Amino acid sequence: MRFVPSVLASVYRREGNTILIEVKLHDTRQLFNSLDPSPFIEKDLDDEAHRYIVDAVGEVRAHADKKIVVYLPADQVDTDDARSLPVAVQSYFAYRADHAAVLLAHTLREGFVALLIGLAFLGGCLTLREFAAPLLWPSVRNVVSEGLVILGWVAMWRPIDTFLYEWWPIRRQGSLLAQIAQMPIEVRPR
């Protein structure tokens, strides 16, 4: 079964001040990855369901009250799977938020190691430039000297990229996932 969002991404219903992220299903299994052998409460969400929920919550103002509402056929609302659905979805997003935090720590650790390696390499290039310059012919000296400086700074690209650009999308995604994990989830009959 395919996951089908109940509304267009730009239109969300409200109940009072709460914005509803609505999901209409024919069956609770539709929300989860059918290939995941885990018990129901530990299953991964279907990729489309994950993407829809994350995109929908991301579109809504960060500090607005939000709630995920899952609509099921009336005869399935009182099943064990339907009752455990809110915990399963919250657990999934809490796990993904934890995974994003681990990825962020790993990215920053790699960036720090790359920074140390880059600085050592840059220092080596600048040192080699100082010692090699007097030994070279004047016509070659400038090319080798500038080439070593450029090579040293190119080695700094990776840590600069990590610390300027790479970490913050991971942090933002982790914050969004943690926010979803804390959102109320309600199962209602269609």
N, C-alpha and C positions, 0 to 999 in steps of 0.2 A: 504494500500500500504506500502511496506517496503522501507526503506531508503537504497540506494545502493551507496556507495562512488564510484567516477569515476576512482580513481587510487589506486594502492597499496600504503600502508602507507609509504613505503621507497622511492617512486619516485614522484617528484613534478616537474611540468613544470615551466618554467620561461618566463617572458616577461621583457626583459632587466635585471635589477637587482632585480625585484620583483618576489618572489616565489608565485605561485598560489596554493591556497587550493581550489580544484575544487570539485563541487558537482553537479551531474547530476540528475535531477528530471523529472518525468512525469507530475507533478502537484505541485503547491506551497503547497498544503495541506500535501503533503508527508513529508515535512520538520518539521511539527508541530505535537504535541501530539493531536491525534484525539479525545481523551476524555476530553480535556480542553475546557470548555464552554466559555472561555473569548473571547472578540472580537479578530479578526485576529492579530492586531498589539500588543496585550498583551498575546498571546498564549505562552505556554511553547514549547520548541523544543522537538522533538521526542528524546528519550533516545539515540538511535543509532546515530542520527545526532549530538547531543551534544557531545557524546563520540568521534566520528570521528573528529569533528572540534577541540576539545580540544587536542586530541592526535596528530593530524597533526600539529597544531601550536606549541605544546610542543616539537615535533621532530625537528622543524626548529630552526636554531640559533636564540637566543633571540633578537639580534639587526638587523636581516635581515629584509628587506622590504617584507611584506606579504600582500596578498589580497585574500579575499574569492570570488570566482567566482561561481555563481549558473547558471547552464544551464537549460533552460526550452524549451519546444516545441515552435517554432516560433509564433504560434497563441496565446500563453499565456504571452509573454513578455510584451505586452502593456496593460495588465489588471491591475485593481486597486491593486489586491493582489500582483502582481509581482512588481509594483512600490513601494509598502509599505514594501516589504520583507526586504530590507536592514535596515530600521528603526526597524522593528520587531525583527530581529536577534540581532542588536546592543542593543536594549532595553532589550532583554532577557539576554544577557551576562552582561550588566551593572547591572541588577537586581541581577544576580547570584554573581557578584563581591561584591556588597553591602551586600548580604547575607553572603558571606565568611568573610567580615570585621566584621559583627555583631557576627558571630560564633567565630572569633578570639578573639574579646573583651570578649565574654562570657567565652571562654576557659581560658583566662588569669585571668579573675576575679575569676572563680572557682579555678584556681591554687593558687591564692593569699589567698583565704579563706582556702583552704586545707593546705597551708603553715602555716597559723596562727594556725589552729587546730592541725596540726602535731607538730609544735614547742611547743605548750602548752602541748600536750600529752607527748612528749619527755621530757619536763621539769618536768612534773608530775612523769614520770617513774624514772627519775634520782633522784628527791627529795625523792620519796618513797624508792628507793634503799638505799639512805643515812640514812633514819630514820629506815628502817626495818632491815638493815644488823646487827646492834648490838643486836637486839632482837632474832635473829635466831641462831640455833645450827650451829656450824662451818661446818658440813657436808652439810647442806641445804643452808647455806649462799651464797656459790659460785653459785649454780644453780639458786637461786632466783635472786641474784644480776645480773648475766649475762643475765638471761631471761628478766629482766626488761629493760636492755640496748638494747637488740635485739628487744624487743617489741616496744620500743620507736622509734628506727630507722626504723622499718618496717612501722610505721605510717607515716614516711616521704617519703615513696615510691611514693605516688600519686603526691605530689607537685614536687618532683624531676623529675618524668616522664613528667609532664606537661611542666615544664620550660626547660628541656633538649631536649625533643623529640616531644611532641604533637603539639606545636604551629607552628613550621616552615612549615610543609606540608600544613596547612591551609593558611598560609600567601603566600606560593608559588602558591597555587591553586588560591587564590584571585588575585594575580598579573597577572597570566595567563589569568584569566577571564576578568580582566580589560583591558588587552592588546587586547584581541579579541573584546571587546566592542568598541575599538577605531579603529579597522582595517577597511579599505575600503571594501565595499561589492558591487559587481557588478552583475547584472542579464543580461545574454546574451542568445541569441537563440542558440539552438543546431544545 
